Amino acid sequence: MGGAGPAATPEATPRVFSGTSWVRELAARSEVARLGGGGGDRGAGVQAKPADLIFVSGDRSQVGKSSTCLGLLATLHEKLGYAAHELAYIKPATQCEAVQLVTRYALKHGIEAPTGPVTYVSGFTREFLAGNTKTSEEMLQDIEEAVGALRRTPGRRLVVVDGVGYPAVGSIVGLSNAAMARRIGAPVVLVCPSGVGNAIDSYNLNATFFEAHGVKVLGALFNRFSREGFYAVDKAEPSIRAYFAQFKQTQKVYACLTELEELKELAKAEDDGVTWGSAQAKAVQALLGSIPADGVQAIIQDAAASITSGPEPQAPPPILQQNAQTDGSVIVPKMPARTSVKRKLTQAEIIRRAKENGAKRSG
């Protein structure tokens, strides 16, 4: 690469927002934008266009969603000229309380990456069903406000939203990935497994779930291909692209990616308690070399066009139509909603109660 790069920004501590603090944050940022803060040619009283959104989801946990988010951010920042303040990352609902590599990368490079408002600690769903947590609507409102605050930051161009687990994760509390994407108005890119039949079948299953909720699916990245053998990336990719060319002409294959040894080494380093070192740096460089810049550009362009044109009406499959309601021009599946709360437990109280009932983990 030649020459030393700029000194790394000191790693910051992730900010944690409650629903009410997000309201205050959003109000403060809106006032800054109203007064023309953030430099540039914004005049007083001129509200900038909110940043574009992309929601990254996948067919299961550990398929590579967060690594893909990291690859997107790193490519935009280090290859495509996006300044740190023009980008943001958030995982609005998570099953993991540990700080992930994508968040550490963002903070190290000055990219805003606040902690999302919802954490599924052990016992959370049981307490929700018992009426001891916020309602679905309250949690969706928290997520909408969190993402909205990031989008309205002066100078911001793109917010990358990281999904949790597979698309239906969170549906028990009314916060499936599709429900979140629909609420914030974000188009979706899926991260799917390698193969041919399995890859396409996974894509169709997961895309259908989002489309049944009226969410635009742009296409997919297919991940973790081998470099050799019958299912090597160079042998499988032509078939995947042939399928999309014949049967999914409005959606795209943005990339077919190989398994990265650097990410395996990273897991070992982090097991030893290393938060940032050579293994983390090598993983980022491997991702930069793996994800094609033109694929990233295509995702950003398609996301911007989708947000501009708005979501397309999507009718659910017949099996869902018998349990559907009309919401404007889009038919969405009905979902039971709890609107009352007995008392709102803190996260610590939920964890304590779960452990008292035999839970082995806290996240």
TABEL-V764222 format. One record per pair of residues at least 24 apart in sequence whose ideal C-beta (glycine too) atoms are under 6 Angstrom apart, sorted by the first residue. I is the first residue (numbers start at 0). GAP is how many residues later the second one is. Records with the same first field share a line. If there is no record, write none. Layout:
I = GAP, GAP
This chain:
7 = 100
8 = 101
10 = 96, 97
11 = 95
13 = 101
14 = 99
15 = 99
18 = 123
21 = 123, 124, 127
22 = 122
24 = 124
25 = 119, 122, 123
28 = 120, 123, 124
32 = 121
36 = 117
37 = 116, 117
49 = 101, 102
50 = 100, 105, 106, 107, 108
51 = 106, 251, 252, 255
52 = 106, 133
53 = 106, 249
54 = 106, 126, 131, 133
55 = 106, 107, 133
56 = 106, 110, 120, 131, 133
57 = 133
58 = 107, 133, 143, 147
59 = 106
60 = 104
62 = 128
63 = 127, 159
64 = 98, 126
65 = 34, 36, 96
67 = 123, 153
68 = 33, 91, 93
69 = 32, 35, 217
70 = 216, 220
71 = 88, 224
73 = 210, 214
74 = 216, 218, 221
78 = 214
83 = 25, 26, 27
84 = 70
85 = 71
86 = 24, 71
87 = 24, 62, 71
88 = 24, 71
89 = 26, 71
90 = 25, 71
91 = 24, 51
92 = 25, 71, 77, 82
93 = 25, 70
94 = 25
95 = 267
96 = 266
103 = 172
116 = 25, 29
120 = 226, 229, 230, 241, 242
121 = 232, 237, 239
122 = 227, 230, 231
123 = 226
124 = 47
126 = 218, 223
127 = 45
130 = 210, 211
131 = 210, 211, 213
134 = 203, 204
135 = 38, 201
138 = 36
139 = 43
142 = 37
143 = 39, 40
146 = 37
160 = 25
166 = 39, 42
173 = 161
177 = 31, 32, 35, 37
180 = 34
181 = 31, 33
186 = 29, 31, 116, 119
187 = 27, 29
188 = 29, 110
189 = 30
190 = 30, 32
191 = 28, 30
193 = 30, 31
194 = 36
195 = 40, 43
198 = 41
199 = 43
210 = 103
211 = 104, 108, 121
212 = 119
213 = 97, 100, 116, 118
215 = 90, 95
217 = 84
218 = 32, 33, 35
220 = 33, 34
221 = 34
222 = 34
223 = 35
224 = 31, 33
226 = 31
232 = 25
253 = 41, 44, 45
254 = 37, 40
256 = 33
259 = 26
261 = 24
